[in-house]
Every structure is written in C-alpha cells, then in structure tokens.
Amino acid sequence: MRTYYVYLLTTLNHTVLYVGVTNDLTRRVAEHKAGSQAGFTKQYNVHKLVHFETYPSIADAIAREKQLKAGSRAKKLALINASNPNWEELAA
C-alpha cells in the first residue's frame, strides 16, 4: 500500500508558503532543495519543510491539498504551529 503526503514548505525567512502533494516526501523535498525543477519553489527559494500529513489514497491527498491551497495564510500558519510549534526557530 502506498502512502501519499501533503506538505508545506516555506522560505528561510518564512515569507512564502507552498503546498504540494507527493508519494515520496524525502525525494520531493530534496528536489525542491536542489532546485532541480523549474517553477515557483525554485524562483522563490522555498525548500524548508514545516508540515506534512499522510494519506492512504492520492484522491484524499489531492483533496486536502486543494483545501489547504484555498485556505488563508492564517489558517496555514495555525496548522503549522499546532503540529510544529518551534518551526520558526528551526534551522533550514
């Protein structure tokens, strides 16, 4: 059985939030850090993992990703703070 991940990344100074979905969180975060894929995260240097959730199906993960993307920044920050209260203090 596969596991799917919904994840939130930010920049070192926490100015930008990015929501994504993947089936291999370690590989995907490494790709973001390496800047190997052109796009938003490479352009804005977004590669600090601050939150993730696991789901048993890709449909569930995509539904959650859409829900998070539609939510406000305040809601995303509250979610991050609930699961990772010291995230702003952690080194990249």
Secondary structure, 3 states (H helix, E strand, C coil): CCCEEEEEEECCCCCCEEEEEECCHHHHHHHHHHCCCCCHHHHHCCCEEEEEEEECCHHHHHHHHHHHHHCCHHHHHHHHHHHCCCCCCCCC
